[in-house]
Amino acid sequence: MKRRTPTTYRSLLAVLLALALCLAPCLALAGGVNVEEARSSVFRVAVRDASGTVVSFGSAFYAGKLEDNPVLVTNYHVVSKNPEGVNLWLNAQTELHCQVLASLENTDIALLTLEDPLEGRSPLPLGTEAEAGVTVGDDVYALGFPTADISDTMTSYAEDVSVTKGVISKKSTWLSVPYYQSDVAINGGNSGGPLLHESGAVIGVCTMKMEQAEGIGGAIMIEEVLGLMQEEGASYVKLSEYTSASPDASSQPSAQPAEETVQPDASQIEETPATQTAGQTVVKRNTAGIWIGVFVVSALLFLGLIAYLLMVKKRRGAGAEGFVLPTLKKVRGYVVGKNGAYAGAIISIGNETVFFGRDPQQCQMVFDASQQQISRVHCSLRYDETLGCFLLENYSKNGTYLGDGRPIEDGRPARLESGDSFYLADSHNLFELIDKKSGPVSFWTRGS
């Protein structure tokens, strides 16, 4: 019998790895999640001040009902700038005013209610860790409206919802709040959107991302939302109640609409036939398209495998090319919070400039609006390749100081080395700079 060489084993390993990578999307499609359907239950939220100016924006999702009124979930920091001016954005001309039913600042969640029904939209099923069977490595999807500006093209049709996919990296806790950490892309505007598990259930609320690191985001576990909904007497759909419809379900009547409900153009909204029966949400699913996709991908994979084996045979045993992992972003050092809001936090610093201040749209290190001694953009820290050190620059009238109390002059950045410290306005907001040999970091900054 012909002896297999190490090169042959490497070739077989490469084939098996490629096979696993190609089958992963098929397995996800075969699960209970229906991302296209879920998009119709996600909305853009815009918060206006007393003058009508938009001061905050984010995402929200339809999660349940309080009597006959829809209940939506978002983040507290999305609506905190003016709880009286929260609006659900349906299109460029139509907004529905929302009431903030309840909110928890420390947990960063808020419940919204509407007087008008959301026709053609269904509450998304909510699933706890145990109900959805969440484990590390499971596929998840973040749905929302990531954007950095407000324009007349911003609408809230189902096809406008952005979807990003990743996996659960681990389960974590920050400030006593449980989170799912994942590599799903989360950006400004995603805050308040649902984290959808491969089982089809919403398991978290997209809330934050790690600055100075790639592919690390955080979603508050849905258990925190369920507790608040139960306190307010709001009902929700469990994963076990979210079942496939019978063949004639689409012919059943939908809930009666309220009078004078403003609706977007029906031609621009994805149809989601649904009916309500005995506290159960019944949804018609199009599984034929899923299996067609699985068949097509499997056929392409089979043809690719045959081509690969023919190539290996032609090369007469030549080994497969090795897989090269992407280079991780270079870390220049870390900033350690010594006291204040960031006490105990460790922030990785790369080649990008990190801004400190109260403005979440311009700063990565964001302070609470109540800390008036911190300016909207207070100071910045960056690594200078030429000088081989960090530069700290002040922009605030309240001042940025070195650890020994010396103020940093405007327009003249101070050079910092490992072990140097600095503070913003006063010593209650003290940070220390350490070199990159100090180990990994674990720190979150909230999205907007």
C-alpha positions in Angstrom: 0.0 0.0 0.0 1.3 3.5 -0.9 2.5 5.4 2.1 0.9 8.8 2.7 3.4 11.6 3.0 3.0 14.7 5.3 2.4 16.7 2.2 -0.6 14.6 1.4 -2.0 15.0 4.9 -1.6 18.8 4.6 -3.5 18.7 1.3 -6.4 16.7 2.8 -6.5 19.1 5.8 -6.7 22.0 3.4 -9.6 20.4 1.6 -11.5 19.6 4.8 -11.0 23.2 6.1 -12.3 24.6 2.8 -15.3 22.2 3.0 -16.1 23.4 6.5 -15.9 27.1 5.5 -18.2 26.6 2.5 -20.8 24.5 4.4 -21.1 27.1 7.2 -23.4 29.4 5.3 -25.6 26.4 4.3 -26.0 25.3 7.9 -26.9 28.8 8.9 -29.6 28.9 6.2 -31.0 25.6 7.3 -31.6 26.9 10.8 -34.6 28.7 12.2 -33.5 32.3 11.5 -35.3 34.3 8.8 -33.3 37.5 8.5 -35.3 39.0 5.6 -38.5 38.6 7.6 -36.9 40.1 10.8 -35.8 43.3 8.9 -39.5 44.4 8.7 -39.6 44.7 12.5 -36.5 46.9 12.9 -36.9 50.7 12.8 -34.8 53.9 12.8 -35.2 56.1 15.9 -34.6 59.9 15.8 -34.6 62.1 18.9 -35.4 65.8 18.4 -34.8 68.6 20.9 -37.4 71.3 21.7 -36.5 73.2 18.5 -37.0 70.1 16.3 -33.3 69.5 15.6 -32.2 65.8 15.6 -29.8 65.3 18.5 -29.6 61.6 18.6 -30.4 58.6 16.4 -30.2 54.8 16.6 -32.3 51.7 16.0 -35.2 49.9 17.7 -37.1 46.7 17.2 -40.7 45.6 17.7 -40.6 43.3 20.8 -44.2 43.0 22.1 -47.3 44.8 23.2 -48.8 46.6 26.1 -52.5 45.9 25.7 -53.0 46.8 22.1 -50.0 49.2 21.8 -46.7 48.1 20.2 -43.7 48.0 22.5 -40.2 48.5 21.0 -36.8 48.1 22.5 -33.8 50.4 22.2 -30.8 51.7 24.2 -31.2 54.3 27.0 -28.3 56.3 25.5 -30.2 56.6 22.2 -33.2 58.4 23.8 -31.6 60.0 26.9 -30.9 63.4 25.3 -34.6 64.2 25.1 -37.1 61.4 26.2 -39.9 63.7 25.2 -38.8 63.9 21.5 -38.4 60.3 20.5 -39.8 59.4 17.1 -40.0 56.3 15.0 -38.8 57.1 11.5 -40.9 55.5 8.7 -39.6 57.4 5.7 -38.3 60.8 4.8 -41.6 62.6 5.6 -43.3 60.3 8.2 -42.5 60.0 11.9 -44.5 58.4 14.6 -44.0 59.9 18.1 -43.1 57.4 20.8 -43.5 57.5 24.5 -40.7 56.2 26.7 -42.5 53.5 28.7 -39.6 52.6 30.9 -35.8 52.9 30.9 -32.7 51.8 32.9 -29.7 54.1 32.7 -27.2 51.6 34.3 -28.4 48.7 32.1 -28.7 51.0 29.0 -32.1 49.8 27.8 -35.4 51.6 27.1 -38.9 50.5 26.2 -40.9 52.6 23.8 -44.7 52.5 23.0 -46.8 53.8 20.1 -50.5 54.7 20.0 -50.7 53.5 16.4 -50.4 49.9 15.4 -47.5 48.7 13.2 -49.4 47.1 10.3 -47.6 44.5 8.4 -44.9 44.2 11.1 -44.8 41.4 13.8 -43.0 41.3 17.1 -39.7 39.5 17.0 -39.5 36.4 19.2 -37.3 36.9 22.3 -35.2 34.0 23.5 -33.2 33.7 26.7 -29.8 31.9 26.7 -31.4 28.6 27.7 -34.4 28.9 25.4 -32.4 29.7 22.3 -29.6 27.3 23.3 -26.9 29.9 22.9 -23.3 28.7 22.9 -20.0 30.2 21.9 -19.5 30.0 18.2 -23.2 30.3 17.2 -24.0 32.4 14.2 -25.7 35.8 15.0 -26.9 38.8 13.0 -27.0 42.5 13.9 -29.9 44.4 12.4 -30.1 48.2 12.4 -29.3 51.5 10.7 -25.6 52.2 11.0 -25.0 55.8 9.7 -23.2 59.0 10.7 -25.5 61.6 9.2 -29.2 62.6 8.9 -30.4 63.1 5.3 -33.7 63.1 3.4 -32.8 59.6 2.1 -33.0 58.1 5.6 -36.1 55.8 5.7 -37.2 52.9 7.7 -38.4 50.5 5.1 -37.5 46.8 5.6 -35.0 46.9 2.7 -33.1 49.8 4.4 -32.2 47.7 7.4 -28.5 46.8 7.4 -27.6 43.2 8.3 -24.1 42.0 9.5 -23.2 38.5 10.4 -20.8 37.0 12.9 -20.4 34.5 15.8 -20.7 34.6 19.5 -17.2 35.1 20.8 -17.9 34.7 24.5 -20.3 35.7 27.3 -19.1 38.7 29.4 -20.1 41.2 32.0 -19.4 44.9 32.1 -20.5 47.2 34.9 -22.6 44.3 36.3 -24.6 44.0 33.0 -24.4 40.7 31.1 -23.3 40.9 27.4 -22.8 38.7 24.4 -19.4 39.5 22.8 -19.4 38.8 19.1 -17.4 39.8 15.9 -20.5 41.2 14.3 -19.9 44.7 12.8 -21.6 47.3 15.1 -21.3 51.0 14.3 -22.8 54.3 15.3 -26.6 54.0 14.6 -26.7 50.3 15.3 -27.4 51.0 19.0 -30.7 49.6 20.1 -31.0 47.1 17.2 -31.6 43.4 17.8 -28.9 40.7 17.9 -30.6 37.8 16.1 -29.5 34.2 16.9 -29.4 31.4 14.4 -32.4 29.8 16.2 -34.5 32.8 15.1 -34.8 34.5 18.4 -33.5 37.9 19.5 -31.0 37.2 22.2 -29.5 40.7 22.8 -29.6 44.4 22.1 -26.7 45.8 20.1 -25.1 48.4 22.3 -21.3 48.9 22.0 -18.1 48.1 20.2 -14.5 47.9 21.3 -12.5 50.9 20.1 -8.9 50.3 18.8 -9.8 46.6 18.0 -11.3 44.9 15.0 -14.4 42.7 15.1 -15.4 43.0 18.8 -18.9 44.2 19.7 -21.3 43.8 22.6 -25.0 43.2 22.9 -26.9 43.3 26.2 -28.5 39.9 26.9 -32.2 39.9 26.3 -32.9 38.7 29.9 -32.4 42.3 31.0 -35.1 43.4 28.6 -37.5 40.7 29.6 -37.3 41.7 33.3 -38.2 45.3 32.4 -41.1 44.2 30.1 -42.5 42.0 32.8 -42.4 44.8 35.3 -44.4 47.0 32.9 -46.9 44.3 32.1 -45.9 44.1 28.5 -46.3 40.8 26.6 -43.8 39.3 24.2 -43.4 36.3 21.8 -41.3 33.4 23.1 -39.2 31.4 20.7 -41.4 28.3 21.3 -44.4 30.3 20.1 -42.8 31.4 16.9 -43.9 28.6 14.6 -44.4 28.0 10.9 -47.8 28.8 9.5 -50.3 26.3 8.1 -50.7 26.3 4.2 -53.8 28.5 4.4 -52.4 30.9 7.1 -51.9 33.7 4.5 -55.6 33.8 3.8 -56.5 34.5 7.4 -57.3 38.1 8.3 -54.7 40.3 10.0 -55.3 42.5 13.1 -57.6 45.5 12.6 -55.7 48.7 11.9 -56.3 51.8 14.0 -57.8 54.8 12.2 -55.6 57.5 10.6 -52.4 55.3 10.8 -49.8 56.7 8.4 -48.3 53.9 6.4 -45.3 54.0 3.9 -45.9 53.1 0.3 -46.9 49.4 0.4 -44.9 48.7 -2.8 -41.7 49.4 -0.9 -42.4 47.2 2.1 -41.5 43.5 2.1 -44.6 41.4 2.6 -44.7 39.5 5.9 -48.0 37.7 6.1 -48.9 37.0 9.7 -51.9 36.3 12.0 -52.4 36.4 15.7 -53.9 33.3 17.4 -54.3 32.7 21.1 -51.2 34.6 22.1 -49.2 32.9 19.4 -47.4 34.6 16.5 -47.8 32.5 13.3 -45.5 33.3 10.4 -45.4 31.9 6.9 -41.8 30.9 6.0 -40.4 30.4 2.5 -38.2 27.3 3.1 -38.1 26.4 -0.6 -35.6 29.2 -1.3 -33.4 28.0 1.5 -33.1 24.5 0.2 -32.5 25.7 -3.3 -29.6 27.7 -2.0 -28.2 24.8 0.0 -28.4 22.6 -3.2 -26.7 25.2 -5.4 -23.9 25.8 -2.9 -23.4 22.1 -2.3 -23.2 21.4 -6.0 -20.6 24.2 -6.5 -18.6 22.8 -3.5 -18.6 19.3 -5.0 -17.4 20.6 -8.4 -14.7 22.6 -6.6 -13.6 19.6 -4.6 -13.2 17.5 -7.8 -11.2 20.2 -9.5 -8.9 20.5 -6.5 -8.3 16.7 -6.4 -7.5 16.7 -10.1 -5.1 19.6 -9.5 -3.4 17.7 -6.7 -3.1 14.6 -8.8 -1.6 16.5 -11.7 1.0 18.0 -9.4 1.8 14.5 -8.3 1.6 14.9 -4.6 2.7 18.5 -4.3 1.5 20.0 -1.0 -1.3 22.5 -0.8 -0.5 26.1 -0.2 -0.6 27.0 3.5 -3.4 29.3 4.9 -2.1 32.7 6.0 -3.9 34.3 8.9 -4.6 38.0 8.6 -2.1 40.3 10.4 -3.6 41.7 13.6 -3.6 45.4 14.0 -0.5 46.7 15.7 -1.0 47.8 19.3 1.3 50.7 20.4 0.3 50.6 24.1 -2.5 50.9 26.6 -4.3 53.6 28.6 -5.3 52.5 32.1 -8.1 54.3 33.9 -6.9 55.0 37.4 -10.1 56.6 38.8 -13.3 58.3 37.6 -15.7 56.8 35.1 -13.1 54.6 33.5 -11.5 53.3 36.7 -10.0 49.9 36.0 -10.5 50.0 32.3 -7.7 49.2 29.9 -7.8 50.7 26.4 -5.6 49.5 23.6 -4.0 52.3 21.5 -2.9 51.7 17.9 -2.0 54.2 15.2 -5.3 56.0 15.2 -5.9 59.2 17.2 -8.2 58.6 20.3 -10.4 61.5 21.3 -11.7 62.0 24.9 -14.9 64.0 25.6 -18.7 64.0 26.0 -19.6 63.9 22.3 -20.2 60.3 21.2 -20.1 61.3 17.5 -16.5 62.6 17.7 -14.9 60.8 20.6 -14.0 57.2 21.3 -13.6 57.7 25.0 -17.0 59.0 25.9 -17.9 60.6 29.2 -21.4 61.1 30.6 -23.2 64.3 29.7 -23.5 65.2 33.4 -19.7 65.6 33.6 -19.8 69.2 32.6 -16.1 69.7 33.5 -15.3 67.5 30.5 -15.6 69.3 27.2 -17.4 67.8 24.2 -14.0 67.2 22.6 -11.6 67.5 25.5 -8.2 66.1 24.4 -6.6 63.5 22.1 -3.9 60.9 22.3 -1.9 59.4 19.4 1.3 57.6 18.7 3.9 59.4 16.6 6.0 57.1 14.5 8.7 59.7 13.9 9.2 60.6 17.5 8.6 57.1 18.8 6.3 58.2 21.6 2.7 59.2 22.4 1.4 62.8 22.0 -1.3 64.2 24.2 -3.0 67.4 23.0 -5.5 69.6 24.8 -8.6 71.2 23.3 -10.5 72.2 26.4 -10.7 75.5 28.4 -10.9 73.3 31.5 -7.5 71.9 30.8 -5.7 68.6 30.4 -2.8 68.0 32.9 0.1 65.7 33.3 0.2 63.6 36.5 2.4 66.1 38.3 -0.2 68.9 37.7 1.5 70.7 34.8 -1.1 71.9 32.2 -0.7 71.0 28.5 -0.5 74.2 26.5 -3.0 74.5 23.5 -1.3 73.7 20.2 1.8 72.1 22.0 1.2 68.4 22.4 3.0 66.8 25.4 5.2 63.7 24.9 4.2 60.7 27.0 6.3 57.6 27.7 5.3 54.4 29.5 4.4 55.1 33.1 3.4 58.7 32.5 -0.1 59.8 33.7 -2.5 62.5 32.8 -5.9 63.8 33.8 -8.8 65.7 32.3 -10.0 68.9 34.1 -9.1 67.5 37.6 -7.5 64.4 39.1 -10.8 62.6 39.4 -10.4 61.6 35.7 -6.8 60.2 35.9 -5.2 57.9 33.3 -1.9 56.1 33.0 0.0 55.1 29.8 1.7 51.7 29.8 3.7 49.9 27.1 2.4 47.2 24.8 4.0 44.4 26.8 1.4 44.7 29.5 -0.9 42.0 28.0 -4.4 41.9 26.4 -7.2 44.3 27.0 -10.8 44.0 27.8 -12.7 47.3 27.5 -15.9 48.5 25.9 -17.0 51.9 24.6 -20.6 52.6 23.9 -21.9 53.2 20.4 -24.2 56.0 19.5 
